Amino acid sequence: MTAVDERRTPWRIHGMSVEGYRHRRQGLPCQDACAHTVTESVAVLAVADGAGSRPRSEEGSRLAVELATEHFARRAAAAPGRRDGKAVRELLRDAFHDVREVFLDRTGPDAADFATTLTVVVLARGWLGHLSVGDGFVVLRAGTEDGERQFHLLPQPAAASEYSNETVFLTSPDAARWVHTDCVSDEGVDGVLLSTDGLAQAALNRSAGGALSPNGSFAEAVFRSLDVPGPVTASAHEGLGTLLRSDRLTALNADDKTLLRAVLKARP
């Protein structure tokens, strides 16, 4: 599989991972990672959050997104065209199996030291596939209501148990059991945002009953600079970095932060 010139994809894609306040204060590297790839038929976006308690999680998150972009793109490119939900979910799970198998093979008996979450979105013609293990999240921009853009939070994996908020990792023995998959077929989707949990307090609202929903003002703000026609500018790149390191977001969460976004360049 060979990646192609990104000018040939209908999506404009940009993102970054930055170290959180705690890591900056302790002189530690960012343990989040993000990556994307574009082929003739699909774009694949991936974000990962290395477990802070594990000694090699920084390497684990980077390896996870590298493998995800490779294997999810390969699986999707081998089955082009519109696909029903069941077929998409099977494709996503097969790709996850590929990623996990290679990840465990490369990290060997110390795989737990590389523990990381993983969230992946596949953008294809006619459908969008989403797979997540751990606490990453995905917000879609699709449609308008009373002239206002509408944002939609894709369902997240269930907690490992109702009595625990312990995160499941790619390396967890029963990771496949907790993987969550979705297939979305909506021609109105024109924006996709992936993030690790370091941005949950800023990007999501929680109701009194505990239900999560997108923070529309935050989503609109981070999509806005990417809606500008043409390549992503240096100022847009710097602006995202400034936002992710801002005191306002740090006050909400001191963890590492990752934001990977894609917007549709123009309707065909």
N, C-alpha and C positions, 0 to 999 in steps of 0.2 A: 504494500500500500504506500502510495506516495502522496504527500500533501501537495496542494496546488496553490497558485497565486491567490491570495485572499481577496483580490479585486474581483474574482470570479464568483464569490459567494454573495448571496443577497443580504447577508448579515454583516454589520459592523460590530466588531468584538474588541473588548478592552477590559483589563482588570489588573489587579495587583494584590499582593499580600504585604502587610507591614507588621513590624513587631509591636506588641502592646507595651503599655507603660511599665508593667512589672518586669518584662524582659529587658526593656531599655535601662531600667534602674539597676538590674542585676548584671547587665552586660551580656545577656544571653541572646542567641539568634532567634529569628522568627521561626516558629514551628508549624505555621500554616503554609500552604502552597496552592497555586492555581496554574492551569494550563489549558490550552485549546488547540485544536487542529481543524483544518478544512480540507476536504477531499472534493472530488468531482460531484458527489451526491449528498454529502452531509457535512455538518459542522458539529464537533463534539467539544463540550465545555466541562471542566472538572475542577472541583475545589476539595481540599483535604485539610484536616486539623489534627496535627500530631498530638498525642497524649502528653500533657505536660509532665506527668510523673515518670515517663519512660525515657531512658538515656539517649536513644537514637531516633526519637520521633520526628525530628527535623528531616532526617534522611528518609524516614518512612513516608511522610506526607509528600515529599518530592517524587519519590518512586511511585506512589499511588497514582498521582495525577499523570505522570509520564506513561504508565502502563494503561491507565484508563483511556486516555486519548487515542492510544495506539489500538487497543483491542476493541473498544466500542466502535471506533470508526471502521475497523476491518469487518466486524460482524454486520454493521449497518450497510456498508458498501456492497456486501455480498448479497443483500436482499433489498434492492432498491424499490421505489414505488410506494404507493399508499398501502398501509398494512393495518389489519384489524388489531384491536386491543390485546387479544390473547397472543397473537404472533409477536407484537412488539414486546410484551412482557417476557415472553420466552427468549427473544433476542437479547434483551437487557440482562436477564439472569444468566444466559450462556456467556455473555461478555464478562459479567461479574465473576463467573467461575474461572474464566481464562485469567483475569487479572489476579484473583486471589491465588490461583495455583502458581503463577509465575512469581508473585510477590513472596509467597512462602518458600519457594524454591531458592530465590535469590538471598533471602534473609536467613534461611537455615534454622538451626535449633534455637537461635536467639531472636526469632521473629517477634516475640512479644515486646522486645526492646524497641521495635519500630512501629508500635501501635499507632493507628491513625484512623480517623473517620474518612468517608468518601461520599461525595455527591456528584452525580453526573447528569448532564442533559445532552440528548442527541437531537439536533435540529435537522429534519429531513423534509423532503417535498411531501406535503400532505399530512405529516404527523410530527409530534414532539414526544420523545421518550425521556423518562426521568427515573433514575435509580438512586437510592440513598441508603447508606448504613451509617448510623451515628446521628449527630444532631445538627447537620447542615440543613439549609432550607433554600427553597426556590420560590420566587415571586414572578408571575407573568403579568404583562400589560396587554390587555385585550378589550377592545370596545370602549364605548363612552356611554354615559348616562347623564342626561341634562347638560350635555356639553363637557362633562368631566371625565377624564381618563379613568378607567377602571383597572384595579390591580387585584390579583388573585393569588393566594398562598396555596401552593400544592401541598397535599397531605404529607406529613412527616412520619418516619418510622415510630412504632409504638415503643414505649419504655420497656426495658428488659423484664420488668415486673411492675405491678401496680404499687408496690411498696418501695421501689427503688428508682432513682433517676440516673443510675449508672449508665454511662455511654457504651454502646456496642462499637467495637472497632473491626476493621478489616481483618485483623489477626485473631479476633475472638473465635474460640472453637466452634460456636454455633452461629457465626455471623450470617450464614445463608438463611437461617431461620428468621432473622430480624430485618432482612433487606426489604425495603419498600419500593415498589415500582408503580409507575403511572404511564398511561398513554393519553395524549391530548390531541384531538383532531379539531382544530378551530382556526379557520382562515383569518380570524381577527387578531391572533397573537402577533404583536409587532415589537415586543420587548421581553427579555428574559434576564433575570437577575439571580445569580447563585451566591451564597455566602456561607461562611462558617458561623458558629454560634457567637463569636465575638461582636457581631453586629445585631444580634437578636433584639436587644433592648431598643436600638435606634430604628430598625427596619420594620419591627412588628409591634402591634398593639395587643394587649391582653385584656379581655373583657372581665367583668366581675366574676363570671362563671369559669374563667380560665381559658376560654377559647381564644386562639390567636388569629389575627388578621393583619394584612399589610398596612404599614404606615404610608398612606398615599403621598404625603408631602415629601417624605424621605425618598421614596421610589422615584417620584417625578424629578426631584433634584438630581439624582445620580444618573438618570436616563438623559437628562436635558442636554448635557454637553456631547453626548454620543449621537444625538439626533441631528447635529450639524453635519451637512453633507461633506464628503471628502474624508481623507485619512484622519485618524485621531491626532490632534495637535499636541505639541509639547506642553502647551498651557493646560489642556484638558488632562493630560497625564499628571502634571504637577498638582493640578487642582484636586484630583482624586486622592493623591498622597497626602496633601494638606488636610483634606476632610477626614481621612481615616486616622490621622495622628492628632486631630484637633482635641482641645481640652474638653469640648462639649461631648464628644463621643467617648473620650477616656473616662469622663466622670460617670458615664453609664456602664462602662465595662472596660477593665484594664487588660483584657486578654488580647492576643494577636487578632488582627482583623483582615479578612479577605473579602473582596468584592469583585466578581467577574460578571460582566454584563454584555448583552448583545441586543442590538436594535435592527429592525428591518430597514434597509437603505431606502427602498422604494417599492411600492406595489408593482408587480409585473403588469 
